[in-house]
């Protein structure tokens, strides 16, 4: 059983490394690593930011957390957040 547990642990670690690589979170990967989920996610976010320039709060409909502050101004018709 001990030998089997070592083999299973090694298989689990190999699968975890594959998952991290596909997500884009493996060592040496960044948001610019093509073919990863992280790359796709940031590309989608950037495109949505371009389409929704000035009304960035619309990105919350797509699951992004949007925080408006004074440095970026308030949404049209709203007061800046203190």
N, C-alpha and C positions, 0 to 999 in steps of 0.2 A: 504493500500500500504506500510505503514511503516513496519508492521509486515512481509509482504512478502519480503521486502528488507533485513531485518535482517536475515530471513531464507535463502535467496539466498546468502547473504554474508557468512554465516556460511558454506553453502554447497561449495562455492567457496574456502574457506580456507581449508576445509577438502580435496578437490581435489588437491589443491596446495601441501598440506602435503604428499599426496599419490605420487604425481609426484616427489617431492624431495626425498622421500624414494626410489623410483624405480631408480632414477638417482644416488643415493648414496650421496646426499648432505644434508640429514636430520641430525639433531643434534645427535652426537655420532657416525656417520658413517665415515669411512675412505676409502681409496682405497683398503683396505683389507676386506671390507664387501662383502662377497660372495653373488652373485645374483643381484648385482646392475650394472648399465651401467658403472659407474666409475671403478668398479672392472674389468669388461670385457675390457674396453678401455685401462687401464694400463697393463693388461695382454697381449693384442695385441701389444701394444707399446713395451713392454719388449721382446716379441718374435721377433718382427721385428728388434729390436736393436741387438739381438743375431745373427740373420741371416745375418744382414748387418754390422757386426763388421768391422770397418775400412773404410766403405763407408756409414756412417750414413746419408749422404745427400740423399741417396735413399729413406729415409723415407718421404721426401717431396712429393713423388709420392702417398703416402698413406694419405696425408692431415696433416702431422705433420710439425710444424715449426722447422726447423733444423738450429741451429746457431753454426758454428764452431769458436773456438777461440784458442789462443795459448796454453792454459792449456790442451786442448785435441788434439792439433796438427791439421794439415791441411789434407785435403783429399790427397790421393796419386797423386803426380805430381803437387800439388798446393803449393803456398807459404802460410805460416801461416798468418792469419789476424792480422794486427798490433793492 
